[in-house]
Amino acid sequence: MAKQSLGRDLGALMGRDPKQQDAPAGAGVRSLMLGHNPSAPPASKPLIPRWYLFAGDVLLAALALGIAFKSPHPLSWPRALFCAALVIMAASLALIAVLKPDKS
């Protein structure tokens, strides 16, 4: 059976110098050439991004400030306890966001 020669010496037909090398393949072409590797673990995104935690921190602190300034003074002990709990929760969210390992 004869070998197929389709594409052989195509560069010569197009007028290219056979000693000239092709440009290096870009990242997208290299990715296509490697193909999909099912044994490789999939890239995982964090369940909760850091900025969500910082946004929650800001919102909880703003809620505590809003309650403290809009309530009649002196604050009743349940409201003061609620504001303190909000500030503690905000601080814990900030600590979690700062101490969270970076997965990038």
N, C-alpha and C positions, 0 to 999 in steps of 0.2 A: 504494500500500500504506500502510495506516495505521500510525502510530507506536505502539508499545506505551507505555502510561502506567502500568504496574504499578510501584508504589513512588513515583510522583510525588506530592508533597504528603502523604507519609505522616506527616510531623511534625504537620501540621494535623489529620489524622485522630486522632492520638494525643493531641491537646490541648496540643502544645508551641508556644511562641512562635516564629514563623519568624525573628525577629531574634536569638534566642539561639543562640550558637555551641556546637558540640560540644566535649567535653573533648579535649585533645590525645591523640593516639595514643601508647601506651606503646612501649617498645623492641621488645617481641615482635611487636606489630602492625606496626610500621615494618619490621621484618625480613621479615615475611611479605609485606608490600606490595612490598618491593624485589625479592624473589625470589632465585633462585640465579643467580649470575653465574659461568658456566663459565670466563670469561677471567681471573678473579681468581685469583691464586696461593693454594693452600690454606695454611692456618695450620699451620706445622710446629712440632712439639714437639722439644726437644733430644734427641739420641740418648741421651746419658747425663746425667741431672740432676745438679746440683751436689752434692746431699746424698749421692748414691751415692759420689762421690769423697771427701767428708769422712768418710763411714762406712768406706770402705776405708782411709783414712789412720789412723783410730782403731784399726781391727782389726789393721793391720800393726804399728803401734806396740805394741799390747797383746801381739801374738805375740812381738815382739822382747823385750819385758820379761819375758814368761813364760818364754821360753827362757833368758834371762840369769839369772833368779832360781831356776829349777828345775834348772839344770845344775850339775854338780859344779864347784867352784872350785879352781884358776883355770880359766877357760874355755880350751878348746883353740882353736887358731887357726882351724880350719874353722867352729866355732860362732860365734866372735867375728866372722869375716868374714860369715857368714850373717846375724847380727843387724845388722851394719852395713849390709848390702845391704837388709834389711827397712826400716831407718830411712831410707835414701836413697830407696827406693821410696815410702814413706809421705810423705816431704817432697815428692817430685815430684808425687804425687797432690794434695797440698794446694796446691802452686803452680799446677797446672793448674786446680783448682777456683776459686782466687782470680783468676787471669788470664783465665778463660773469659769471653767476651763474653756479656752478658745479652740474651736474645732477647725479653724481654717489653716 
